[in-house]
Each structure stands twice: as C-alpha cells, then as structure tokens.
Amino acid sequence: MLSTVLEHLARLVAFDTTSRLSNLALIDWAERQLQATGARMRLTFNEERTKANLFALIGPEGVPAIVLSGHTDVVPVDGQVWQSPPFEMVQREGRLYGRGTADMKGFIACVLALAPHFARLAESGCLVRPIGIALSYDEEVGCLGVRGLIDDLKRQGIPVAGCIIGEPTEMQPVIAHKGIAHYRCRITGRAAHSSLTPQGVNAIEYAARLIVHIRQLAEAEAASGARHALYDVPFTTLQTGTVSGGTAPNIVPKDCEFVFECRWLPGSDPDRFLASASAYAAELEREMQAVAPEAGIRFEPLVHCPAFEAEEGSAVLKYLEALGGATSGQAVAYATEAGLFQEAGMPAVVLGPGSIRQAHRPDEYIEIAQLEACVDWLGRLAERLCQQGEFGKV
C-alpha cells in the first residue's frame, strides 16, 4: 500500500496546481484512478471551466456519507530557494520533499491509494455507510472552489454524516479554528505638486490614519477581547498585510490602497471591525472632501472563510473517539474548508498527515511515517464503517 501512496504522491506533486493555474490535469488523472473503482462521480467547475472540484462516492446510495476532503491547489514557489525541484518529489532521510507534499497532496495520495480497498468493501456489501472523496480547487486563495462542491451536494440531495478535512495536523484532530476575512481599502485623494500640499489630498496619509485605527482595534482585542485558551493566539487578531500608493516623492499622492485581515474566534462577529473602520473612514472622507469633493474611501471584501468549531456529539467525532482520537482536540489560528462544510450542516473535523510547520515553505516535506499513520487510520475508519454497532450503524 505504501508504494502505491508514494507513486500517487509523486504524480500529484508533478502537477503544478499553484492557485493561479488550472487544476484540470490533476482532476482528470484522479478521475481516472477513481473510475477504476466504480465510484460515482460529479464535477463542478468555475465560471471559466479552467478549474474543477471532484466528488466521488463509494458504497451504498441514499445513506449519509463520511467524506474525506482535500484541496488540490498549492501556494506559489516564487522567490523561494529549494534544494530540489519543487514539482518533483524527492526522498531524503525518510522525508518526501516537494510542493504540496504536506499541504495537502499527501492526504489525497493516501485516500486515492485506499480507494480500491474501499470499493472492494462496498462490493462485498460490507460498507454500511458510504465513503465520499472531495477534491477542491482554490482553497489557498479563500476556500473558493469547495463552495460550489457543497452547493452541488445540497442540490443533488447527497447526504453527508461528517467530513474529515485532511490538512496537515500530524494525525491529531483539530476541532476548532479561527475564521479569516480580507478587505481591500482604496483611498482616492487629489494629486498636487508637493510644494502646494494644501491644494492636494494625500491618499497615503489618510490610508496611514486608517491603518493606525485598525491597529488600535487589534490592540484592544489583545488587551481585553474574548479569549479561548485552546488557541496558541487566544484572541481575535487584525493586521495590515499590503500597502501601495504614490508615484514620486514630489507629488502629493492621489491613490493608495491597502489590504487588511481579521482572524476571529468562533462565536465572534468580524463585521464589527469593518463597521468600525467604515465609520472612521466616513469621518476622514468628510475631511478629504472639504478640499477635494471627488475624494473618497471604499472597502472591498476579498476573502471570507468562516470560523469552525466541531459539533459536539457528531458522527465524525464519534468515529475519532472510536479510532483513538482525542475529541478534546486542538484549535488553530489558520483557516480551512471545515467551516464551510460545518456551515452547510455537514459536521467536520480536521485531521491529516504532515505538519503545518512545513506548509508554504521552501523544501516543503512530509515524513513517510506520517503517510503510514494516515493509511493505517483510514484503513481502520473503513473497518469501522463496516460494523453494524454504535458507530457503523446508519
């Protein structure tokens, strides 16, 4: 089984599925692997039909499935220095190097390698609950693709008992994570010669005042906001990630834009931060328009991935408990697709091979031992789905 996992992972890594590119070649390959098992499959596409989600179902129809979910896109390697080609899997000292090995093609390779085993269990009539396999696009740029996959499952009436998101957690369950939202703020002022600054409206300076306001909101959360001890950063955070504007030192800049983010705890309301920034922007706008009526400030939402907290007593947590996973679990500051599944009424948990510490870095790797642990865990999950007792029953 491990040799098949390694073969699959090498093939998956060879597909450059950086989010700005198409993932169709990978999806076509995965579809061929699953066709051989007799899985029932559905594809959902982006508007341009350059990217696709794949959903496959193995086992009885009409019964709520346990879904194994992974995203197919990876982050860029631009500007990173690698010891080996990033889109060629290389083995060194028990580690497999390559972009996406940990995040999260290692999990996908394990699932696809076990798909024939799942199919044999289904053919024998053993599976009392089907296994779903979900492969999505554009998770890294805002969990975009999986929304269409989830909508399709709901339209088709395909029931889901629970979903396991195979992000790299070192095979330890993650039962909660923060939400994340990104917003772009565009400031339009009035250009002027820098010797005549009172005749202009300096967009960069007004952007700076807004950025300071956002920083003050962040400091207030750190000092007195809600706390959740399970998180390594136990409060809601805000920060400004990019700023651009201006054309020359001797020109009052007409334009500036910046992007800021909020990462909030489950149960918090991220809209209050945008509301506060918008209210302060309205005050600044009145000041700007006293000099230049055409001046203004606009906010644009870019990314919104909901916070996630596992549903107590859900089927998926019962499977974790039965298979030796601690349902107290971990909470993390990064976001996954789990919040979207949970929001859609599909209970989720995050569990997969590899370490998040290796994700997005040059020389990303996964340990072979982690893949072996994942294969063992998935095999035991399939056995559990064949049992008629408390956890296998439908």
VOKOL-810017 format. One line per 3 residues: their letters; for each residue x, y, z of N, C-alpha, C, O. Coordinates in steps of 0.2 Angstrom, whole numbers. Example, Ala and Ser with C-alpha at 12.3 -4.5 7.8 and 13.67 -1.06 7.14 Angstrom:
! residues 2
AS = 66/-28/39/62/-22/39/66/-16/39/71/-17/42  64/-11/35/68/-5/36/64/0/39/67/6/40
//
This chain:
! residues 394
MLS = 4/-6/0/0/0/0/4/6/0/3/11/-4  10/6/4/14/12/4/17/14/-2/18/20/-4  19/9/-6/22/10/-13/17/14/-17/19/18/-21
TVL = 11/12/-17/6/15/-21/5/22/-19/4/27/-23  5/23/-12/4/30/-10/10/35/-12/9/40/-15  16/32/-12/22/36/-14/21/37/-22/23/42/-24
EHL = 19/32/-26/18/33/-33/13/39/-34/14/43/-38  7/38/-31/2/43/-31/5/50/-29/3/55/-33  8/51/-24/11/57/-22/16/60/-27/15/66/-28
ARL = 20/56/-29/25/59/-34/21/61/-40/23/67/-43  16/58/-42/12/60/-48/8/67/-46/8/71/-50  5/67/-40/1/73/-38/6/79/-38/4/85/-40
VAF = 12/78/-35/17/84/-34/19/86/-41/20/92/-42  19/82/-46/21/84/-53/16/88/-56/18/92/-61  10/89/-54/5/93/-57/6/100/-53/6/101/-47
DTT = 8/105/-57/9/112/-54/2/115/-54/-1/118/-58  -1/114/-48/-8/117/-47/-7/123/-42/-12/124/-38  -2/127/-43/-2/134/-40/-9/137/-41/-12/136/-47
SRL = -12/140/-36/-19/143/-37/-20/147/-43/-26/147/-45  -15/150/-46/-16/155/-51/-17/151/-58/-18/153/-63  -15/144/-57/-16/140/-63/-22/135/-63/-25/135/-58
SNL = -23/131/-68/-28/126/-69/-26/120/-65/-20/118/-64  -31/117/-62/-30/110/-59/-33/104/-63/-33/99/-60  -35/106/-69/-39/101/-73/-35/95/-74/-38/89/-74
ALI = -28/95/-76/-24/89/-77/-24/85/-71/-25/79/-72  -24/87/-65/-24/83/-59/-31/80/-58/-31/74/-57  -36/84/-59/-43/81/-58/-44/76/-63/-47/71/-61
DWA = -42/77/-70/-43/71/-75/-39/65/-72/-42/59/-73  -33/66/-70/-29/60/-68/-33/56/-62/-34/50/-62  -35/60/-57/-38/57/-51/-45/54/-53/-47/49/-50
ERQ = -48/57/-58/-55/54/-60/-53/47/-63/-57/43/-62  -48/47/-67/-46/40/-70/-45/35/-65/-47/29/-65  -41/37/-59/-40/32/-54/-46/30/-51/-47/24/-49
LQA = -51/34/-50/-57/33/-46/-62/29/-51/-66/25/-48  -62/30/-57/-66/27/-62/-65/19/-61/-70/15/-62  -59/17/-60/-57/10/-60/-60/7/-54/-61/1/-54
TGA = -62/11/-49/-65/8/-43/-73/7/-44/-76/4/-39  -76/10/-49/-83/11/-50/-86/16/-46/-92/16/-45  -82/21/-43/-85/26/-39/-90/30/-43/-89/31/-49
RMR = -95/33/-40/-100/38/-43/-97/45/-43/-96/47/-37  -96/48/-48/-93/55/-48/-96/60/-51/-101/60/-55  -95/66/-48/-98/73/-50/-92/78/-51/-88/78/-47
LTF = -92/82/-56/-88/88/-57/-92/94/-56/-97/95/-59  -89/99/-53/-91/106/-53/-86/111/-55/-80/110/-53  -87/115/-59/-82/120/-62/-83/127/-60/-88/129/-58
NEE = -77/131/-61/-78/138/-60/-81/141/-67/-82/137/-71  -82/147/-67/-86/150/-72/-82/149/-79/-85/148/-84  -75/150/-79/-71/149/-85/-70/142/-87/-67/140/-92
RTK = -72/137/-83/-71/130/-84/-64/128/-84/-62/124/-88  -60/132/-81/-52/131/-81/-50/127/-74/-45/125/-74  -55/126/-70/-54/123/-63/-60/119/-62/-66/120/-64
ANL = -59/113/-58/-64/109/-56/-64/106/-49/-58/105/-47  -69/105/-46/-70/101/-40/-72/94/-42/-75/93/-47  -70/89/-39/-72/82/-40/-75/79/-34/-72/79/-28
FAL = -81/76/-34/-84/72/-28/-85/65/-31/-88/64/-36  -83/60/-27/-84/53/-28/-87/50/-22/-85/52/-17  -91/45/-24/-95/41/-19/-94/34/-20/-95/31/-25
IGP = -92/31/-14/-91/23/-15/-95/20/-9/-94/22/-3  -99/16/-11/-104/12/-6/-111/14/-7/-113/16/-12  -115/12/-2/-122/12/-3/-125/19/-5/-123/24/-2
EGV = -130/19/-9/-133/26/-11/-139/28/-5/-142/23/-2  -140/34/-5/-145/37/-1/-144/36/7/-148/38/11  -137/34/9/-135/34/16/-130/40/17/-126/41/13
PAI = -131/43/22/-126/49/24/-119/46/24/-117/41/27  -115/50/20/-108/48/19/-103/51/24/-104/56/27  -97/47/25/-92/51/28/-87/53/22/-85/49/18
VLS = -86/59/22/-82/62/17/-75/64/19/-73/66/24  -70/62/14/-63/63/15/-61/69/10/-62/68/4  -59/75/13/-59/81/8/-52/84/8/-49/84/14
GHT = -50/85/2/-43/89/2/-43/94/-4/-47/93/-9  -39/99/-3/-39/104/-9/-33/102/-13/-28/100/-11  -34/103/-20/-29/101/-25/-24/107/-26/-18/106/-29
DVV = -25/113/-24/-21/119/-26/-15/119/-21/-16/117/-15  -10/123/-23/-4/124/-19/-2/131/-19/-4/135/-24  2/133/-14/4/140/-14/10/141/-19/13/136/-21
PVD = 12/147/-21/17/148/-26/24/146/-23/25/146/-17  29/145/-28/36/144/-25/40/150/-27/46/150/-26  37/155/-30/41/161/-32/45/164/-27/43/165/-21
GQV = 51/166/-28/56/169/-24/58/164/-18/63/166/-14  56/158/-18/59/153/-13/65/149/-16/65/148/-22  70/148/-12/76/144/-14/75/137/-12/75/135/-6
WQS = 74/132/-16/73/125/-15/80/121/-16/84/123/-21  81/116/-12/87/111/-14/86/107/-19/90/104/-22  79/105/-21/77/101/-27/71/104/-30/68/108/-27
PPF = 70/102/-36/64/105/-40/58/104/-36/56/99/-34  54/110/-35/48/109/-31/43/105/-33/39/102/-29  42/104/-40/37/100/-43/39/93/-45/37/90/-50
EMV = 44/91/-41/47/84/-42/48/81/-35/52/84/-31  45/76/-34/45/73/-27/52/70/-26/54/66/-30  56/72/-21/62/69/-19/62/66/-12/60/69/-8
QRE = 65/60/-12/65/57/-5/72/57/-2/77/56/-5  73/60/4/79/60/8/78/59/15/74/62/18  81/54/18/81/53/25/74/52/28/73/55/33
GRL = 70/48/25/63/47/27/58/53/26/53/52/29  60/57/22/56/63/21/55/63/13/59/62/9  49/66/11/47/67/4/46/74/3/42/77/6
YGR = 51/77/-1/51/84/-2/47/86/-9/47/82/-14  44/91/-9/40/94/-15/34/98/-13/32/98/-7  33/103/-17/27/107/-16/21/104/-15/19/100/-20
GTA = 17/104/-9/11/101/-8/11/94/-5/6/91/-3  17/92/-4/18/85/0/14/85/6/11/80/8  15/91/10/12/91/17/5/94/16/0/92/19
DMK = 4/100/12/-2/104/11/-4/103/4/-2/108/0  -9/99/2/-11/93/6/-11/87/2/-16/83/3  -7/86/-3/-7/81/-8/-5/74/-4/-7/69/-7
GFI = -1/74/1/0/68/5/-6/65/7/-7/59/6  -11/68/10/-18/66/12/-21/63/6/-24/58/6  -21/67/0/-25/65/-6/-22/58/-9/-26/54/-11
ACV = -15/58/-8/-12/52/-11/-14/46/-7/-16/40/-9  -15/46/0/-17/41/4/-24/39/2/-26/33/2  -29/44/2/-36/42/0/-36/39/-6/-40/34/-7
LAL = -33/41/-12/-33/38/-18/-30/31/-18/-33/27/-22  -25/30/-14/-22/23/-14/-27/18/-11/-27/12/-12  -31/21/-6/-35/16/-2/-42/15/-6/-46/11/-4
APH = -43/20/-11/-50/19/-14/-52/12/-17/-57/10/-16  -47/9/-20/-49/2/-22/-51/-3/-16/-55/-7/-17  -48/-2/-10/-50/-6/-4/-57/-4/-2/-61/-8/-1
FAR = -58/3/-2/-65/5/-1/-70/2/-5/-75/-1/-3  -68/1/-12/-73/-1/-17/-74/-9/-16/-79/-11/-17  -69/-12/-14/-69/-20/-13/-74/-21/-7/-78/-25/-7
LAE = -73/-17/-2/-78/-17/4/-85/-16/2/-90/-19/4  -86/-11/-2/-93/-9/-5/-96/-15/-9/-101/-17/-8  -92/-18/-13/-94/-23/-17/-96/-29/-13/-100/-33/-15
SGC = -93/-30/-8/-94/-36/-4/-100/-35/1/-103/-39/4  -103/-29/0/-109/-27/4/-107/-25/12/-112/-25/16  -101/-25/13/-98/-24/20/-100/-16/22/-102/-15/28
LVR = -99/-11/18/-99/-4/20/-107/-3/21/-111/-4/17  -108/-1/27/-115/1/29/-116/9/28/-121/12/29  -110/12/28/-110/20/26/-105/21/21/-100/19/21
PIG = -107/25/16/-103/26/10/-97/31/12/-97/35/17  -92/30/8/-86/35/9/-86/40/3/-86/38/-3  -86/46/4/-85/51/-1/-78/54/-1/-75/54/4
IAL = -76/56/-7/-70/59/-8/-71/65/-12/-74/66/-17  -69/71/-9/-70/78/-11/-63/81/-13/-59/81/-8  -62/83/-19/-56/86/-21/-58/93/-23/-62/94/-28
SYD = -55/99/-20/-57/105/-22/-52/109/-25/-46/107/-25  -54/115/-28/-49/120/-31/-49/126/-27/-54/128/-23  -43/130/-27/-43/137/-24/-44/138/-17/-47/143/-15
EEV = -42/133/-13/-43/134/-6/-38/139/-3/-40/143/1  -32/139/-6/-27/144/-4/-28/151/-5/-25/155/-2  -33/153/-9/-34/160/-10/-41/161/-8/-45/166/-10
GCL = -44/158/-3/-50/160/0/-55/154/0/-61/156/1  -53/148/0/-58/142/0/-64/144/-5/-70/143/-3  -62/145/-11/-67/147/-16/-70/141/-19/-76/141/-20
GVR = -66/136/-21/-69/131/-25/-74/126/-22/-79/124/-24  -73/125/-15/-77/120/-12/-84/122/-11/-89/118/-10  -85/129/-11/-92/132/-10/-97/129/-16/-102/127/-15
GLI = -94/128/-22/-98/125/-27/-99/118/-26/-104/115/-28  -94/114/-24/-95/107/-22/-100/106/-17/-105/102/-18  -100/110/-12/-105/109/-6/-112/111/-9/-117/107/-7
DDL = -113/116/-13/-119/118/-16/-122/112/-20/-128/111/-20  -117/109/-24/-120/104/-28/-122/98/-24/-127/95/-26  -119/96/-19/-121/91/-14/-128/92/-12/-132/88/-11
KRQ = -129/98/-10/-135/100/-7/-141/100/-12/-146/98/-11  -139/102/-18/-144/102/-24/-146/95/-26/-152/94/-27  -141/91/-26/-142/84/-28/-145/80/-22/-147/74/-23
GIP = -146/82/-16/-148/79/-10/-144/73/-8/-146/68/-6  -137/74/-9/-132/69/-7/-131/70/1/-128/75/2  -133/65/5/-132/67/12/-125/65/15/-122/61/12
VAG = -123/69/19/-116/69/22/-117/69/30/-120/73/33  -114/63/33/-114/62/40/-109/66/43/-109/68/49  -103/67/40/-97/70/43/-92/71/37/-92/67/33
CII = -87/75/39/-82/77/34/-75/77/38/-75/81/43  -70/74/35/-64/74/38/-59/78/33/-58/76/27  -57/84/35/-53/88/31/-46/87/32/-43/87/38
GEP = -42/84/27/-36/81/28/-30/86/28/-24/84/25  -31/92/31/-25/96/32/-20/93/36/-21/89/40  -13/96/36/-8/93/40/-9/95/47/-7/100/49
TEM = -10/90/51/-11/91/58/-7/85/62/-8/85/68  -2/82/59/2/76/62/-3/71/65/-1/68/70  -9/70/61/-14/65/63/-17/66/70/-19/61/73
QPV = -17/72/72/-20/74/78/-26/78/76/-26/83/72  -32/77/79/-38/80/77/-38/88/79/-36/90/85  -40/92/74/-41/99/76/-49/100/75/-52/99/70
IAH = -51/102/81/-59/103/82/-61/110/81/-67/111/82  -57/115/80/-59/122/80/-53/126/77/-47/125/78  -55/131/73/-51/136/70/-54/143/69/-60/143/69
KGI = -50/148/69/-52/154/68/-55/155/61/-53/152/56  -59/160/60/-61/162/53/-56/168/51/-52/170/55  -56/169/44/-52/174/41/-56/178/36/-59/175/32
AHY = -55/184/36/-58/189/31/-52/194/29/-48/196/33  -52/195/22/-48/200/20/-52/206/16/-57/204/13  -50/212/17/-53/218/14/-48/222/11/-42/223/14
RCR = -50/225/5/-46/230/2/-49/236/3/-55/237/3  -45/241/5/-47/248/6/-44/253/1/-37/253/0  -48/256/-3/-45/261/-8/-46/268/-6/-52/270/-5
ITG = -41/272/-6/-42/279/-4/-40/283/-11/-35/282/-14  -45/287/-12/-44/292/-18/-43/299/-16/-48/302/-12  -38/302/-17/-37/309/-15/-37/314/-21/-40/313/-25
RAA = -32/319/-20/-31/323/-26/-24/325/-26/-20/326/-21  -21/324/-32/-14/325/-34/-12/332/-34/-17/336/-36  -6/334/-32/-4/341/-32/4/341/-32/7/336/-30
HSS = 7/346/-34/14/347/-33/15/347/-26/12/351/-22  21/344/-24/22/344/-17/24/351/-13/23/351/-7  25/356/-17/26/362/-15/19/366/-13/19/371/-10
LTP = 14/362/-15/7/365/-14/3/360/-11/-3/359/-13  6/357/-6/2/352/-2/-5/353/0/-9/349/0  -6/359/2/-13/361/5/-18/360/-1/-24/360/1
QGV = -16/361/-7/-21/360/-13/-22/353/-14/-27/351/-18  -19/348/-12/-20/341/-13/-23/338/-7/-23/340/-2  -25/331/-8/-27/327/-3/-22/321/-3/-23/317/-8
NAI = -18/320/2/-13/315/2/-16/308/4/-18/306/10  -17/304/-1/-21/297/0/-17/293/4/-20/289/8  -10/293/4/-6/289/8/-7/290/15/-7/286/20
EYA = -7/297/17/-8/299/24/-14/297/27/-15/295/33  -20/298/23/-26/296/25/-26/288/26/-30/285/31  -23/284/22/-23/277/22/-19/276/29/-21/271/33
ARL = -14/279/30/-10/278/37/-14/279/43/-14/275/48  -19/284/43/-23/285/48/-28/279/49/-29/277/55  -30/277/44/-35/271/44/-31/265/47/-34/261/51
IVH = -25/264/44/-21/258/46/-20/258/54/-20/253/57  -18/264/56/-17/265/64/-24/264/67/-24/261/73  -30/266/65/-36/264/68/-37/256/68/-39/254/73
IRQ = -35/253/63/-36/246/63/-31/243/68/-33/238/71  -25/245/68/-20/243/73/-23/244/80/-22/240/85  -26/250/82/-29/251/88/-35/246/90/-35/244/96
LAE = -39/244/85/-44/239/86/-40/232/88/-43/229/92  -35/231/85/-31/224/86/-28/225/93/-29/220/97  -26/230/95/-23/231/102/-28/230/107/-27/227/113
AEA = -34/233/106/-40/232/111/-42/225/111/-43/223/117  -42/221/106/-43/214/106/-38/210/110/-40/206/114  -32/212/109/-26/208/113/-27/210/120/-25/206/124
ASG = -29/216/122/-29/218/129/-35/216/133/-35/214/138  -41/216/129/-47/215/133/-53/211/129/-58/211/131  -51/208/123/-56/205/119/-57/198/122/-54/195/127
ARH = -62/194/119/-63/187/121/-57/183/120/-53/184/116  -57/178/125/-51/173/125/-54/166/124/-59/164/126  -49/162/121/-51/155/120/-44/151/122/-40/151/117
ALY = -43/148/127/-37/145/129/-34/140/125/-28/138/125  -39/137/121/-36/131/117/-32/134/111/-28/130/108  -32/140/109/-28/143/104/-21/145/106/-20/147/111
DVP = -16/144/101/-10/147/103/-10/155/103/-6/158/107  -14/158/99/-15/165/99/-23/165/101/-27/165/97  -24/167/108/-31/165/111/-36/171/110/-41/171/113
FTT = -34/176/105/-39/181/104/-39/183/97/-35/181/93  -44/187/95/-45/189/88/-40/194/86/-38/198/90  -37/193/80/-31/197/78/-33/201/71/-37/199/67
LQT = -30/207/70/-31/211/64/-24/213/62/-20/214/67  -23/214/56/-16/216/54/-17/218/46/-21/216/43  -13/223/45/-12/226/38/-7/222/34/-1/222/37
GTV = -8/219/28/-3/215/25/0/218/19/6/217/18  -3/222/15/0/225/10/-2/233/9/-8/234/11  2/237/7/1/244/5/4/246/-1/10/244/-2
SGG = 0/250/-5/3/253/-11/0/259/-13/-6/260/-12  5/264/-16/2/270/-17/8/275/-19/13/274/-18  6/281/-22/10/286/-24/14/285/-30/15/279/-33
TAP = 17/290/-33/20/290/-39/27/293/-39/32/290/-42  28/298/-35/35/301/-34/35/305/-28/30/307/-25  41/306/-25/42/309/-19/39/317/-19/37/319/-14
NIV = 39/320/-25/37/327/-25/30/328/-28/28/333/-30  26/322/-27/19/323/-30/15/321/-24/16/315/-21  10/325/-22/5/323/-17/1/317/-20/-2/318/-25
PKD = 1/311/-17/-2/305/-20/-9/305/-20/-13/307/-15  -12/304/-26/-19/304/-27/-22/297/-24/-28/297/-22  -18/292/-25/-21/285/-24/-17/281/-19/-11/282/-19
CEF = -20/277/-15/-17/272/-11/-22/267/-9/-28/268/-9  -19/261/-9/-24/255/-7/-20/251/-2/-14/250/-2  -23/247/3/-20/243/7/-25/237/8/-31/238/7
VFE = -23/231/10/-27/225/12/-25/223/19/-20/223/21  -31/223/23/-30/221/30/-34/214/31/-39/213/27  -33/211/36/-36/204/38/-38/204/45/-36/208/49
CRW = -43/200/46/-46/199/53/-46/191/53/-49/188/49  -43/189/59/-44/181/61/-48/181/67/-45/183/73  -54/179/67/-58/179/73/-60/172/76/-60/167/73
LPG = -61/172/83/-63/166/86/-70/164/84/-74/168/83  -71/158/85/-78/155/84/-83/159/89/-81/160/95  -89/161/86/-93/165/91/-92/172/91/-97/176/93
SDP = -87/175/88/-86/182/87/-89/185/81/-91/181/76  -90/191/81/-93/194/75/-88/199/71/-86/204/74  -85/196/66/-80/200/62/-82/207/59/-79/211/58
DRF = -89/207/58/-92/213/54/-91/219/59/-91/225/56  -90/218/65/-90/224/69/-83/228/68/-83/234/69  -78/225/66/-72/228/64/-72/232/58/-70/238/57
LAS = -75/229/53/-76/233/47/-81/239/48/-80/244/45  -86/238/52/-90/243/54/-87/249/57/-88/255/55  -82/247/61/-78/252/65/-74/256/60/-73/262/60
ASA = -70/252/56/-66/255/51/-70/260/46/-68/265/44  -76/257/44/-80/261/39/-83/268/42/-83/273/39  -84/267/49/-87/273/52/-81/279/53/-82/285/52
YAA = -75/276/54/-69/281/55/-68/283/48/-66/289/47  -68/279/43/-67/281/36/-72/287/34/-70/291/30  -78/286/36/-83/291/34/-81/298/37/-82/303/34
ELE = -78/298/43/-76/305/46/-70/307/42/-70/313/40  -65/303/40/-60/305/36/-62/308/29/-59/313/26  -67/304/26/-69/306/20/-72/313/20/-71/317/15
REM = -76/315/25/-79/322/25/-73/327/26/-73/332/22  -68/325/29/-62/330/29/-58/331/23/-56/336/21  -58/325/19/-55/325/12/-59/329/7/-56/333/3
QAV = -65/328/8/-70/331/3/-71/339/4/-73/342/0  -69/341/10/-68/348/11/-63/352/6/-64/358/5  -58/348/4/-53/350/0/-54/348/-8/-54/352/-12
APE = -56/342/-8/-57/339/-15/-64/335/-15/-64/329/-12  -69/337/-17/-76/334/-17/-76/327/-20/-80/323/-19  -71/326/-25/-71/319/-28/-67/314/-24/-67/308/-26
AGI = -64/316/-18/-61/311/-14/-65/306/-11/-71/307/-10  -63/300/-9/-67/295/-6/-63/289/-3/-57/289/-5  -66/285/1/-63/279/3/-68/273/2/-74/274/4
RFE = -66/268/-1/-70/262/-2/-67/256/1/-61/255/0  -71/251/3/-69/245/6/-72/239/1/-78/240/-1  -68/234/0/-70/229/-4/-68/222/-1/-62/221/1
PLV = -73/218/1/-72/211/4/-68/207/-2/-70/207/-7  -63/203/1/-59/199/-4/-60/192/-2/-61/188/-6  -59/190/4/-59/183/7/-64/183/13/-63/187/17
HCP = -68/177/13/-71/176/19/-72/169/20/-76/165/17  -68/166/25/-69/159/27/-71/159/34/-68/161/39  -77/156/36/-80/156/42/-75/152/47/-72/147/46
AFE = -76/154/54/-73/150/59/-76/144/60/-82/142/57  -73/139/63/-75/132/64/-75/130/71/-70/131/74  -80/126/73/-80/123/79/-84/116/78/-90/117/77
AEE = -81/111/80/-84/104/79/-90/104/83/-91/106/88  -95/100/80/-101/99/83/-101/94/88/-100/88/86  -102/95/94/-102/90/99/-107/85/98/-113/86/97
GSA = -104/78/99/-109/73/98/-110/71/91/-114/66/89  -106/74/86/-107/72/79/-105/65/77/-100/63/81  -107/63/72/-105/56/69/-97/56/68/-94/51/70
VLK = -95/61/65/-87/61/64/-83/61/70/-78/58/70  -85/65/75/-82/65/82/-82/58/85/-77/56/88  -88/55/84/-88/48/87/-83/43/84/-81/39/87
YLE = -83/44/77/-78/40/74/-71/41/76/-67/36/77  -69/47/77/-62/49/80/-61/46/87/-56/43/88  -66/46/91/-66/43/98/-65/36/97/-61/33/101
ALG = -69/33/93/-68/25/92/-62/23/89/-59/18/91  -58/28/85/-52/26/82/-46/28/86/-40/28/84  -47/31/92/-42/33/97/-40/40/96/-35/42/99
GAT = -44/44/93/-43/51/93/-46/55/98/-52/53/100  -42/60/101/-45/63/107/-50/69/105/-47/73/101  -56/68/107/-61/73/104/-60/80/108/-63/85/105
SGQ = -56/80/113/-54/87/115/-50/91/110/-52/97/109  -46/88/107/-43/90/101/-39/97/102/-38/99/107  -37/100/96/-33/106/96/-37/111/92/-42/110/89
AVA = -35/117/94/-38/123/90/-32/127/87/-27/127/90  -33/129/81/-28/133/77/-30/139/74/-36/141/74  -25/143/73/-26/150/70/-27/151/63/-30/155/60
YAT = -25/145/59/-26/146/52/-33/143/50/-36/140/54  -35/145/44/-42/143/42/-42/137/37/-37/136/34  -47/133/37/-48/128/32/-55/128/29/-59/132/30
EAG = -57/123/25/-63/122/22/-68/119/27/-74/119/26  -66/117/33/-70/114/38/-76/119/40/-82/116/41  -75/125/40/-80/130/42/-86/130/37/-92/131/39
LFQ = -84/129/31/-89/130/26/-94/123/26/-100/123/25  -90/117/27/-94/111/27/-99/112/34/-105/110/33  -96/114/39/-100/114/45/-106/119/44/-111/118/47
EAG = -105/125/41/-110/130/40/-115/127/36/-121/129/37  -114/122/31/-119/119/27/-122/113/30/-126/109/27  -121/112/37/-124/107/40/-121/100/40/-124/95/41
MPA = -114/100/38/-110/94/37/-105/94/42/-100/97/41  -106/91/48/-101/91/53/-94/89/51/-93/84/47  -89/93/54/-82/92/51/-77/91/57/-79/93/62
VVL = -71/89/55/-65/89/59/-59/89/54/-60/87/49  -54/92/57/-48/92/53/-43/87/55/-41/87/61  -40/83/51/-36/78/53/-32/75/47/-35/73/42
GPG = -25/76/47/-22/73/41/-14/73/43/-12/75/48  -11/70/38/-3/68/39/1/74/38/-1/79/34  7/75/41/11/80/40/10/86/45/6/86/49
SIR = 15/91/44/15/96/49/13/103/45/16/104/40  9/107/48/8/114/46/14/118/46/14/123/42  19/116/50/25/120/50/29/119/44/33/124/42
QAH = 28/114/40/31/113/33/27/116/28/30/117/22  21/118/29/17/121/23/19/128/21/22/132/25  19/129/15/20/135/11/28/137/11/30/142/9
RPD = 32/133/14/39/135/15/43/132/9/41/127/6  49/134/8/54/131/3/56/124/6/56/123/12  57/119/2/59/112/4/53/109/8/55/106/13
EYI = 47/111/6/41/108/10/42/100/10/44/97/5  40/97/15/41/90/15/36/86/20/33/90/24  35/80/19/31/76/23/35/70/25/39/67/21
EIA = 34/67/31/38/61/33/34/55/31/28/55/31  38/50/29/35/44/26/31/41/32/26/38/31  33/42/38/30/39/44/23/42/45/18/38/47
QLE = 22/48/43/15/51/43/11/48/38/5/47/40  13/47/32/9/44/27/7/37/29/1/35/28  11/33/32/10/26/35/4/27/40/0/23/41
ACV = 5/32/45/0/33/50/-7/34/47/-12/32/50  -7/38/42/-13/40/39/-16/34/35/-22/33/36  -12/30/32/-15/24/29/-18/20/34/-24/17/33
DWL = -15/19/39/-17/14/45/-24/17/47/-29/13/48  -24/24/48/-30/27/51/-36/26/46/-42/25/49  -35/27/40/-40/27/35/-43/20/34/-49/18/34
GRL = -38/15/35/-40/8/35/-44/6/41/-49/2/40  -43/9/47/-47/7/52/-54/11/52/-59/8/54  -54/17/49/-60/20/48/-65/16/43/-71/15/45
AER = -62/13/38/-66/9/33/-69/3/37/-74/1/36  -64/0/41/-67/-6/45/-73/-4/50/-78/-8/50  -72/2/53/-77/4/57/-84/5/53/-89/4/56
LCQ = -83/8/47/-89/9/43/-92/2/41/-98/3/38  -89/-3/42/-92/-10/40/-95/-13/46/-98/-18/46  -95/-10/52/-98/-13/58/-105/-10/59/-107/-5/57
QGE = -109/-15/61/-116/-13/62/-117/-10/69/-123/-9/71  -112/-9/73/-113/-7/80/-114/1/80/-117/4/76  -113/3/86/-115/10/88/-112/15/82/-115/20/80
FGK = -106/14/80/-103/19/76/-103/18/68/-103/22/64  -105/11/67/-106/10/60/-113/10/57/-114/11/51  -118/10/62/-125/10/60/-127/16/56/-124/21/57
V = -132/15/52/-135/21/48/-142/23/51/-145/27/48
//
